[in-house]
Amino acid sequence: MPIIDLNSDVGESFGNWEMGDDAAVFESVSSANVACGFHAGDPSVIAQTCRDAVAAGVTIGAHVGYRDLAGFGRRFLDCSPTELADDVLYQLGALQALAQHAGADIQYVKPHGALYNTIVHHEHHAQAVIDAIRAFNKELPVLLLPGAIALDKAADAGMRGVSEAFADRNYNPDGTLVSRREPNAVIHDADQVTANMIRLATEGTIIAIDGSEIPMNAESICVHGDTPGAVAMARAVRAGLEEAGVSIQSFV
């Protein structure tokens, strides 16, 4: 039986500003990428998200990002590698404290937004992120885009790199994500998304935006928690995968 993880970005509310329905998303996913306060999430939101994840039996991962609350972490920051490594380590420490108070530990790390996309190709920022994670706990897997230079950096450091696919995002023919600045970056049709993810989990391929087929060996699928209809989308993807004989389990 094929096995795959379902992860979602959560804990991204801030103060009176609410993002997504994390508790409902937890009914469908096996892993939670919890915001660490730099792109989204305040201490109380993060703490409650950890408590909800523990109650739902969902694995907690650290969703670290650039220090960019105003831009939701979706803008590249031309910071030094030292500054970036310090920022990532700071976020890991903050989330670990709140997760432990909820009765859990960080089990993996997934960079967010612009940082995630930057370390596909930016050698110095990729190295900074891997260095920070290794300093915190070298046993933590790192969830990344297939082909990312950060995967090579993780392997060089003796760390586990885990490739993931995005359920509701369109792909360029080279395997990178279509930029969110483009109008067709996000797929909103639940049937299309579900069919794509069944193909990924059972055949190891995904269809690019131009119709070409991309080989993709992914251990995890991200179903975003901040897009319209996210809860229904997550439920549809999980149900479709299970009906196709795919078991949903955390990769850790």
C-alpha positions in Angstrom: 0.0 0.0 0.0 1.4 3.4 -0.9 2.0 5.7 2.0 2.2 9.5 1.9 2.1 12.4 4.4 -0.4 15.3 4.2 0.9 18.6 5.7 -0.6 22.0 6.0 0.5 25.5 7.0 -1.1 26.5 10.2 -0.9 28.9 13.2 -0.8 31.8 10.8 -3.4 34.1 12.6 -2.1 37.2 14.4 -3.9 39.1 17.1 -7.4 39.9 15.9 -6.5 38.9 12.3 -7.6 35.3 11.6 -6.2 33.0 8.9 -7.7 29.6 8.1 -9.5 27.1 10.3 -6.7 25.0 11.7 -8.7 22.8 13.9 -10.8 21.7 11.0 -7.7 21.1 8.8 -6.3 18.9 11.5 -9.1 16.4 10.8 -7.5 15.7 7.4 -3.7 16.1 7.7 -1.0 14.1 9.4 1.6 17.0 9.8 1.3 20.6 10.8 3.7 23.3 9.6 3.3 25.7 12.5 4.2 29.4 11.9 7.0 30.6 14.2 6.2 34.3 14.6 8.3 35.8 11.8 5.9 35.6 8.9 2.8 35.0 10.9 1.6 33.8 14.3 1.8 35.4 17.7 2.7 33.5 20.9 -0.9 32.7 21.9 -1.9 31.6 18.4 1.2 29.4 18.2 0.6 27.9 21.6 -3.1 27.1 20.8 -2.1 25.6 17.5 0.3 23.3 19.2 -2.3 22.2 21.7 -4.8 21.6 18.9 -2.3 19.6 17.0 -1.4 17.4 20.0 -5.1 16.8 20.7 -5.6 15.7 17.0 -2.6 13.5 17.0 -0.9 15.6 14.3 2.9 15.9 14.0 4.3 19.3 14.7 6.8 20.9 12.3 8.4 24.3 12.4 7.4 26.7 9.5 10.3 29.1 9.6 10.5 32.1 7.3 12.1 35.4 6.6 11.4 38.2 9.2 8.5 39.7 7.2 5.2 40.0 9.0 4.0 42.8 6.7 4.6 40.7 3.6 3.5 37.4 5.1 7.0 36.0 4.4 6.5 36.1 0.7 9.2 38.6 -0.1 12.9 37.8 -0.5 15.1 39.5 2.2 18.7 40.2 1.2 20.0 39.4 4.7 23.4 38.0 5.5 23.7 34.2 6.0 24.6 34.8 9.6 21.5 36.9 10.2 19.3 34.4 8.5 20.8 31.5 10.4 20.2 33.4 13.7 16.6 34.1 12.7 15.9 30.5 11.9 17.5 29.3 15.1 15.5 31.8 17.1 12.2 30.6 15.5 13.0 27.0 16.2 13.7 27.8 19.9 10.4 29.7 20.3 8.3 27.0 18.7 10.0 24.2 20.6 9.2 25.9 23.9 5.5 26.3 23.1 5.3 22.8 21.6 6.9 21.2 24.7 4.4 23.1 26.9 1.6 21.5 24.8 3.2 18.0 25.3 5.1 17.6 22.0 8.3 18.4 20.2 9.2 19.8 16.8 9.6 16.8 14.6 10.7 18.4 11.3 11.3 21.8 9.7 9.7 23.4 6.6 10.8 26.8 5.3 7.9 29.1 4.4 7.1 31.2 1.3 9.9 33.2 -0.2 12.5 31.5 2.0 11.3 28.1 0.7 11.5 29.2 -2.9 14.8 31.0 -2.5 16.7 28.1 -1.1 15.8 26.1 -4.2 18.7 28.0 -5.9 20.3 30.4 -3.4 23.4 28.6 -2.1 24.2 31.0 0.8 20.7 31.2 2.2 20.2 27.4 1.7 23.4 26.8 3.7 22.3 29.2 6.4 19.0 27.4 6.9 20.6 24.0 7.1 23.3 25.3 9.4 20.6 26.7 11.8 18.6 23.5 11.8 21.7 21.4 12.4 22.7 23.6 15.3 19.3 23.2 16.9 18.9 19.4 16.2 20.6 17.6 13.3 18.1 14.8 13.6 15.2 17.0 12.3 14.2 16.2 8.7 13.8 19.2 6.4 10.8 19.4 4.1 11.7 21.0 0.7 10.9 21.2 -3.0 12.4 18.4 -5.1 15.6 19.6 -6.8 16.3 22.3 -4.2 19.9 23.0 -3.5 19.0 22.9 0.2 18.3 19.2 -0.2 22.0 18.8 -1.3 23.1 20.9 1.7 21.1 18.8 4.1 22.6 15.6 2.6 26.1 17.0 2.9 25.4 17.8 6.6 24.2 14.2 7.2 20.6 15.4 7.6 17.4 13.9 6.1 15.8 15.9 3.3 12.2 15.2 2.5 10.7 16.1 -0.9 7.1 17.4 -1.0 4.5 18.3 -3.6 1.8 21.0 -3.4 -1.7 19.9 -3.9 -3.3 23.2 -5.0 -0.3 24.8 -6.8 0.5 24.8 -10.5 4.0 23.7 -11.6 6.3 25.0 -14.2 7.8 22.4 -16.6 11.1 22.5 -14.7 9.4 21.4 -11.5 9.3 24.8 -9.8 6.1 26.4 -8.5 4.3 28.9 -10.7 4.8 32.3 -9.0 1.9 33.6 -6.8 2.2 36.8 -8.8 0.7 34.9 -11.7 -3.1 34.5 -11.9 -3.0 30.7 -12.4 -0.6 29.9 -9.5 -3.3 28.2 -7.4 -5.7 25.5 -8.4 -9.1 25.8 -6.9 -10.9 22.8 -8.5 -11.0 20.1 -5.8 -11.6 17.3 -8.3 -8.5 18.4 -10.3 -6.4 18.7 -7.2 -7.5 15.3 -6.0 -6.8 13.6 -9.3 -3.4 15.2 -9.5 -2.4 14.0 -6.0 -3.7 10.4 -6.6 -1.4 10.4 -9.7 1.5 11.7 -7.7 1.0 9.1 -4.9 0.5 6.1 -7.1 2.5 6.9 -10.2 5.1 9.4 -9.0 4.3 12.1 -11.6 2.6 15.5 -11.7 1.2 17.5 -14.6 2.8 20.9 -15.3 0.9 23.9 -16.3 1.8 23.3 -20.0 0.4 19.8 -19.8 3.8 18.1 -19.7 4.4 15.3 -17.2 7.0 15.8 -14.4 8.5 12.8 -12.5 8.2 13.6 -8.8 9.2 11.4 -5.9 7.5 13.1 -2.9 7.0 11.8 0.6 4.6 14.6 1.6 1.8 16.6 0.1 1.0 20.2 1.2 -2.6 21.2 1.3 -2.6 24.9 2.1 -4.7 26.1 5.1 -4.9 29.7 4.0 -6.6 29.4 0.6 -10.4 29.7 0.1 -12.1 26.3 0.6 -9.0 24.9 2.3 -10.9 22.7 4.7 -13.0 21.1 2.0 -10.0 20.7 -0.3 -8.0 18.9 2.4 -11.0 16.6 3.1 -11.4 15.8 -0.6 -7.7 15.1 -1.1 -7.5 12.8 1.9 -10.7 10.9 0.9 -9.5 10.6 -2.7 -6.1 9.2 -1.7 -7.6 6.7 0.8 -10.2 5.5 -1.8 -7.2 4.9 -4.2 -5.6 2.7 -1.6 -3.1 5.3 -0.3 -2.4 5.4 3.5 -2.0 8.8 5.1 0.9 8.8 7.6 3.4 11.3 8.9 6.9 10.9 7.3 8.5 11.0 10.8 
